[in-house]
Amino acid sequence: MRAIRIGVLGAGLIGKKHINVLLADEGNYELAGVADPDLSVVAQAAPDARQFLSIDNLITEAKPDGVIIATPNQTHLEMGLACINAGLPILVEKPVADSLEDAHHLIDAAEAAGVPVLVG
C-alpha cells in the first residue's frame, strides 16, 4: 500500500506540528509539499520538503491526496474552496472560518462536491 500524500498549507506553529506528525509516520504518509508565502518559514519547518508559495502550485505540482489547512483563520474559506474545487479532502484547523457565513459556505461547497472536510 502506498503512503497517502498530504500537502500542508501554512508552516507556522500549528503547520509545523502537522508536518512533524506526517514525517514521523512516513510508512503511512508522505509530505507532498508545504505552501506558505514565506519560504523561509517553510525551510525552517520542513527543510527537505517541496516548497510552494501558493496553494495553486501545491495542488498542481505536488498533486497531494489531501491537504491540511493551518493558515490564518481569515484564509480558511479561500484555501478550503481551492481544495474542494480540486476534489481534495481537507483537515482545516479550528475555527472552520472567521465568520459563520464563511463556515456555511465552506460546508455547503464540500457537501455539494462530495469532498470530506475534517476540523482539527
Helices and strands as residue ranges (DSSP letters): E 4-9, H 13-24, E 29-35, H 39-45, E 51-52, H 55-57, I 58-62, E 66-69, G 73-75, H 76-85, E 90-92, H 100-113, E 117-119
